[in-house]
Amino acid sequence: MKRQEVIGLLKIILDNICKAYPGANEIEVLRDINLTINSGEFICILGPSGCGKSTLLEIIAGLQPPSRGQILLDGIPVTGPNPDIGVVFQDSSLYPWRTVLENVELGPEIKGMNKKLRRELAKKYIKMVNLSGFEDRYPHQLSGGMRQRVGIARTLINNPKVLLMDEPFGAVDYLTRLQLQNELKDIWGKEKKTIIFVTHDISEAVFLGERVVVLTPRPGKVKSIIDIPLKRSRDRNDPVILEIEQKIYRIINHAGPEYEPEYYI
């Protein structure tokens, strides 16, 4: 499938992003990250633990500033939290005293939306994440995968243009993870969001993404960008998927000079 470069004008540009935490022993986390992400694209950021993946996502979200460089959203610098950017973390961080419905409708409630309208909207997204019938349950009555679905619905209801996801399925069991991956692909197809998904799982990155950005160990740099030339609907046992996974594995574990050119598939 051709990358979705014409869906809209929105572009996210990561312009020479660097991040270091100063101190007696300065820690350089990210170095010279340059990347352009097109409207409606599903990008997976893959790399070893500690390479700065989550830090990069927080910088894109405006939750912390880069040490150097800038993030541009539609040509405008991101200098703080932005309503066009929604974030889903590994921990769903639901309010335990609020039901599923009340958690999902939180954003519209804060904005002052009429109660009837926001409840109708919340039910739409609860249905989208396959939780109809659980509207009156509390977080402690849900499984880990169900809590993550609530977190996704709570983010989607605010209608962000960009959805940032930081290893959102990392804490659930394997079978639930596979199910959530399938559901996320369906949501992406319906909502047409730009998604940037952080993971350390090669199979997950290849199954979900249109492109996979591989970072080096800290300080994280772009080691390679791999196009995934497959349709949205994918068979996990497709030989092409397995071949791409093996190629990415070799790239990550390559001990010599960085691969050239930047694109491989």
MOZI-V660130 format. One line per field, one symbol per residue. phi: phi as a letter, one per 40 degrees, with the letter a starting at -180 (. if undefined). psi: psi as a letter, one per 40 degrees, with the letter a starting at -180 (. if undefined). burial: # if it has 9 or more other C-alpha atoms within 8 Angstrom, else .. A space follows every 50 residues. Layout:
phi->???
psi->???
burial->???
//
This chain:
phi->.cdccbcaccbbbcbfcbabbcidbdbccbbfcbabbcdgcbbbbbicdg chcccccccccgcacccagabbbfgbccbadbccbbbbccccfccccbcd dccccddccccgcddccccccccdcccccgbdgbdcccdccbcccccccc ccccccccfccbbbbbfcbcbbcccccccccccccccdcccfccbbbcab bcccccccccbbccccddccbccabbcbcbcdcbcccddcccccdcccdc ccccccdccbccbbb
psi->hhigeedaehihhhgfhihihiadghhhdihfhhhhhiheihhhhiiihe eeddddddddeeeiiidiaihhhfehhheahheehihhidhdfihdeiid ddddedddddeeihddddddddddddddefeheedeiideeiiddddddd dddddddefidhhhhgfeedeiidddddddddddddddddefihhhhhie hdddddddidihhhiiihhhihdihhhhfiidhihdehdddddddddddd ddeheaiiiiadhd.
burial->...##.....##########.......#######..############.. ###..########..#..#####....#.###..######.#.#...### #.#######...#....##.###.#####.#...#.###..#..###### ########.##########..#...##..##.#.#.##....######## .#.#########################............##.##..##. ##.........##..
//
